[in-house]
């Protein structure tokens, strides 16, 4: 047995890829097969299916299904045993093993966030001298005074320093009054000094990804009355793959599409 393998007490031999997979799942909380395939760098669907089944049977993963019939999709979360294995809290959704869920908005939202995370961490960045550095997932409000719980926080290394952004995925379920308060708190975070204290950085953006272009413009119109700064908007279907770095982003005011880092390669 090599240094990258360890035998779990259930009898499964854990490889370093398995440990990496568990750690990525701790970040994502819940993930589907394709996300696990990307995060653990599997190149074969058959191999990732086999490994996910083995880890589930070993009690390290919990599996449940979204949808019915041909559209049913397996999703995975850490079990208590799996979380203990990598020394993290077990924060995945509490669902019965192999339960079938017709619809679950919170899980669908998290899967959408994960798709962005996988794209940014494991995908190609077609901009010269820009590199993915860090992702933070949040399980509680940023501060006692600010009840914000962002969907994610990403940092890129650029020639001019660290470029940081909070991520907000909007699937159309939050009323505009909630968004107005959320925007107010982000603005407060920007001017209060709390952001610099928490993240040791000077400035940030808020990247708002929406489920439709109509929803995007609705949120733009709402926030344009509050600020022309920090917020950037794009529909989810425009930011897949390398398009995330293309000129597909809108500011609260103006009609010009912009890119996050200038020209792509």
C-alpha positions as CSV (number, residue, x, y, z in Angstrom):
1,X,0.0,0.0,0.0
2,X,1.5,3.3,-1.0
3,X,1.7,6.6,0.9
4,X,-1.2,7.9,-1.0
5,X,-3.5,5.0,0.0
6,X,-5.0,4.0,3.3
7,X,-7.3,1.2,4.2
8,X,-10.6,2.3,5.7
9,X,-12.1,0.1,8.4
10,X,-14.9,-0.8,6.1
11,X,-12.4,-2.6,3.9
12,X,-12.2,0.0,1.1
13,X,-8.7,1.1,0.2
14,X,-8.8,4.9,0.0
15,X,-6.6,6.6,-2.6
16,X,-5.5,10.2,-2.6
17,X,-8.1,10.9,-5.2
18,X,-10.8,9.7,-2.8
19,X,-9.5,12.1,-0.1
20,X,-9.4,14.9,-2.6
21,X,-13.0,14.0,-3.7
22,X,-14.2,14.1,-0.1
23,X,-12.5,17.5,0.5
24,X,-14.1,19.0,-2.6
25,X,-17.5,17.7,-1.5
26,X,-17.0,19.4,1.8
27,X,-16.7,22.7,-0.1
28,X,-19.6,22.0,-2.4
29,X,-21.8,20.4,0.3
30,X,-23.8,18.5,-2.3
31,X,-22.8,17.6,-5.9
32,X,-23.9,15.6,-8.8
33,X,-21.7,13.0,-10.7
34,X,-20.4,15.5,-13.3
35,X,-19.3,17.9,-10.6
36,X,-17.5,15.1,-8.7
37,X,-16.0,13.9,-12.0
38,X,-14.6,17.4,-12.6
39,X,-13.4,18.0,-9.0
40,X,-11.7,14.7,-8.7
41,X,-10.3,14.9,-12.2
42,X,-11.8,11.6,-13.5
43,X,-11.6,11.3,-17.2
44,X,-14.0,8.3,-17.4
45,X,-17.7,8.3,-16.5
46,X,-17.6,4.6,-15.8
47,X,-14.7,5.0,-13.3
48,X,-16.3,7.9,-11.4
49,X,-19.6,5.9,-11.2
50,X,-17.7,2.9,-9.9
51,X,-15.8,5.0,-7.3
52,X,-18.9,6.9,-6.1
53,X,-20.7,3.6,-5.6
54,X,-17.8,2.2,-3.6
55,X,-17.6,5.3,-1.4
56,X,-21.3,5.2,-0.8
57,X,-21.3,1.6,0.1
58,X,-18.4,2.2,2.5
59,X,-20.5,4.8,4.3
60,X,-18.4,7.8,3.3
61,X,-21.0,9.4,1.0
62,X,-24.7,9.8,1.3
63,X,-26.6,9.5,-2.0
64,X,-30.1,10.7,-3.0
65,X,-31.9,11.4,-6.2
66,X,-33.4,14.5,-7.8
67,X,-36.3,14.2,-10.2
68,X,-38.3,11.3,-11.5
69,X,-38.1,8.8,-14.4
70,X,-35.5,9.4,-17.1
71,X,-34.6,12.8,-15.6
72,X,-33.6,11.3,-12.2
73,X,-30.1,12.4,-11.2
74,X,-28.0,11.0,-8.3
75,X,-26.5,13.6,-6.0
76,X,-24.0,13.1,-3.2
77,X,-23.1,14.6,0.2
78,X,-20.6,13.7,2.9
79,X,-21.8,11.3,5.5
80,X,-20.9,11.8,9.2
81,X,-18.2,9.2,8.6
82,X,-16.9,10.8,5.5
83,X,-16.7,14.2,7.2
84,X,-14.9,12.7,10.2
85,X,-12.4,11.1,7.8
86,X,-11.2,14.6,6.6
87,X,-11.8,16.4,9.9
88,X,-14.6,18.8,8.8
89,X,-18.2,19.4,10.0
90,X,-20.9,17.5,8.2
91,X,-22.8,20.3,6.5
92,X,-24.5,18.6,3.6
93,X,-28.3,18.4,3.2
94,X,-30.1,16.1,5.6
95,X,-31.8,13.7,3.3
96,X,-32.6,10.0,3.8
97,X,-30.1,7.7,2.0
98,X,-31.3,6.9,-1.6
99,X,-34.4,9.2,-1.1
100,X,-36.0,10.5,-4.3
101,X,-36.8,14.2,-4.2
102,X,-39.1,15.6,-6.9
103,X,-37.9,19.1,-6.4
104,X,-35.6,20.8,-3.9
105,X,-34.8,24.5,-4.5
106,X,-32.0,24.7,-2.0
107,X,-30.2,21.7,-3.5
108,X,-30.8,23.0,-7.1
109,X,-29.4,26.4,-6.0
110,X,-26.2,24.8,-4.5
111,X,-25.7,22.6,-7.6
112,X,-25.8,25.8,-9.7
113,X,-23.2,27.5,-7.4
114,X,-21.1,24.4,-7.7
115,X,-21.1,24.5,-11.5
116,X,-19.6,28.0,-11.3
117,X,-17.0,26.9,-8.7
118,X,-16.0,23.9,-10.9
119,X,-15.7,26.1,-13.9
120,X,-13.5,28.7,-12.2
121,X,-11.2,26.3,-10.3
122,X,-10.8,23.5,-12.9
123,X,-11.6,25.2,-16.2
124,X,-9.3,27.1,-18.5
125,X,-8.9,30.9,-18.0
126,X,-8.4,32.5,-21.4
127,X,-6.9,35.7,-20.1
128,X,-3.1,36.2,-20.0
129,X,-1.6,36.1,-16.5
130,X,-4.9,35.5,-14.6
131,X,-5.0,32.5,-12.3
132,X,-7.5,31.1,-9.9
133,X,-6.2,31.4,-6.4
134,X,-9.0,30.7,-3.8
135,X,-12.6,30.0,-3.2
136,X,-14.5,30.4,0.0
137,X,-17.8,28.8,0.9
138,X,-19.9,30.4,3.6
139,X,-22.0,28.6,6.3
140,X,-22.8,31.6,8.4
141,X,-23.1,35.4,8.1
142,X,-20.0,37.4,7.5
143,X,-20.4,39.4,10.7
144,X,-22.9,39.8,13.5
145,X,-23.9,43.2,12.1
146,X,-24.1,42.1,8.5
147,X,-26.3,39.0,8.0
148,X,-24.9,38.4,4.5
149,X,-24.2,34.8,3.6
150,X,-22.8,35.0,0.1
151,X,-23.0,32.0,-2.3
152,X,-19.3,32.1,-2.7
153,X,-16.1,34.2,-2.8
154,X,-13.4,33.8,-5.5
155,X,-10.0,35.3,-5.8
156,X,-7.9,35.5,-8.9
157,X,-4.2,36.5,-9.2
158,X,-3.7,39.2,-11.8
159,X,-0.7,41.3,-12.8
160,X,-2.1,44.2,-10.7
161,X,-2.8,42.0,-7.6
162,X,-5.6,39.9,-6.2
163,X,-9.0,40.4,-7.9
164,X,-11.8,39.4,-5.5
165,X,-15.5,38.8,-6.1
166,X,-18.4,37.6,-4.1
167,X,-20.8,35.4,-6.0
168,X,-24.6,35.5,-5.9
169,X,-26.7,33.0,-7.9
170,X,-30.3,34.1,-8.4
171,X,-32.8,31.5,-9.6
172,X,-35.7,33.9,-9.4
173,X,-37.0,32.9,-6.0
174,X,-36.1,35.9,-3.9
175,X,-38.4,38.9,-3.8
176,X,-36.9,42.3,-4.8
177,X,-37.1,43.6,-1.2
178,X,-34.7,40.9,-0.2
179,X,-32.3,41.8,-2.9
180,X,-32.5,45.5,-1.9
181,X,-31.5,44.6,1.6
182,X,-28.8,42.3,0.3
183,X,-27.4,45.1,-1.9
184,X,-27.5,47.6,1.1
185,X,-25.4,45.2,3.2
186,X,-22.8,44.6,0.4
187,X,-22.4,48.4,0.1
188,X,-22.1,48.6,3.9
189,X,-19.4,45.9,3.8
190,X,-17.5,47.9,1.2
191,X,-17.4,51.2,3.1
192,X,-17.3,50.0,6.7
193,X,-13.7,48.6,6.7
194,X,-15.1,45.1,7.6
195,X,-14.2,43.7,4.2
196,X,-10.5,44.8,4.6
197,X,-10.4,43.4,8.1
198,X,-12.0,40.0,7.1
199,X,-10.3,39.4,3.8
200,X,-7.2,41.6,3.9
201,X,-8.0,43.1,0.6
202,X,-9.0,46.6,-0.5
203,X,-11.9,46.1,-2.9
204,X,-14.3,43.5,-4.2
205,X,-17.0,43.0,-6.8
206,X,-20.3,41.2,-6.5
207,X,-21.0,38.9,-9.5
208,X,-24.7,38.3,-9.8
209,X,-25.7,35.4,-12.0
210,X,-29.4,35.1,-12.9
211,X,-31.6,32.5,-14.4
212,X,-32.8,34.7,-17.2
213,X,-32.0,37.9,-19.0
214,X,-35.3,39.4,-17.9
215,X,-34.4,38.7,-14.2
216,X,-31.0,40.2,-14.8
217,X,-32.5,43.5,-16.0
218,X,-35.0,43.5,-13.2
219,X,-32.2,43.3,-10.6
220,X,-30.1,45.9,-12.5
221,X,-32.9,48.4,-12.5
222,X,-33.4,47.8,-8.8
223,X,-29.8,48.3,-7.9
224,X,-29.2,51.2,-10.3
225,X,-31.2,53.4,-7.9
226,X,-28.8,52.5,-5.1
227,X,-25.3,52.3,-6.7
228,X,-23.4,52.2,-9.9
229,X,-20.5,50.4,-8.2
230,X,-19.3,46.9,-7.3
231,X,-22.2,44.9,-8.9
232,X,-21.8,43.0,-12.2
233,X,-24.6,41.0,-13.8
234,X,-24.8,38.2,-16.3
235,X,-27.3,35.4,-17.2
236,X,-26.2,31.9,-16.2
237,X,-26.5,30.6,-19.7
238,X,-23.9,33.2,-20.9
239,X,-21.1,32.3,-18.5
240,X,-20.5,28.6,-19.2
241,X,-16.9,27.6,-19.6
242,X,-14.5,30.3,-20.9
243,X,-17.4,32.6,-21.6
244,X,-17.3,33.6,-18.0
245,X,-14.3,35.7,-18.9
246,X,-15.9,37.1,-22.2
247,X,-17.6,40.5,-22.5
248,X,-21.0,39.2,-21.2
249,X,-21.2,41.3,-18.0
250,X,-23.5,44.3,-17.4
251,X,-23.1,47.0,-14.8
252,X,-26.1,48.5,-13.0
253,X,-26.2,51.4,-15.5
254,X,-25.2,51.4,-19.2
255,X,-25.7,49.2,-22.2
256,X,-22.1,48.1,-22.9
257,X,-21.1,44.5,-22.3
258,X,-17.9,44.2,-20.3
259,X,-15.4,41.5,-19.5
260,X,-14.0,41.0,-16.0
261,X,-10.3,41.2,-17.0
262,X,-10.1,42.8,-20.4
263,X,-9.2,41.0,-23.5
264,X,-9.2,37.2,-23.6
265,X,-6.5,35.2,-25.4
